Each structure stands twice: as structure tokens, then as C-alpha cells.
Amino acid sequence: HGIVKDDGRIENYIEKSEEDNKRKITDDKEKGKIAISNFKVIERYKDNCLVAFRILTGRTHQIRVHAKHLLHPVVGDLAYGYKKP
């Protein structure tokens, strides 16, 4: 959702949330597992972008968590931050 300005790489740690069983980014290397994704904007539209992710680690919900981290959640993904109906 929204306009992603540049291509890039995300490297962080993802852990399982205790409250709602979702995944989230953490700074705690003991709790989380390394997650690395490269992403590239394929096409920009009026309100959204088509973005290709290349996941290098394969954590559960990694693309969804990384898209949310970029402040551009996956369109239609109500669990990880998309707010529009």
C-alpha cells in the first residue's frame, strides 16, 4: 500500500508475538531469528506499488512483516496493517 520510493534490503530479527501469535520485528537477538529480504519496485500506480521481494531467509510471514516495517503493508492484509476495506 502506498508508494515505495526506492529498492532496498531489509535485515532484522523477527520473533513470534506472545499476545496475538503474529510475527514482529525485534532488536533482541536471543528471541528473534535473522530475516533478510531484498525488494524491488516493479511498477508504481496511483495509490499502490507492485513490489517483488526476494527472501533470503524464509521466516514465517517474512514478506508481510517486512512490508509493514517499510510502512507499506501488503494490500488486503488486515492482520499486518492494511487499514482500508
Secondary structure, 3 states (H helix, E strand, C coil): CCCCCCCEEEEEEEEECCCCCCEEEECCCCCCEEEEEEEEEEEECCCCEEEEEEECCCCCCHHHHHHHHCCCCCCCCHHHCCCCC
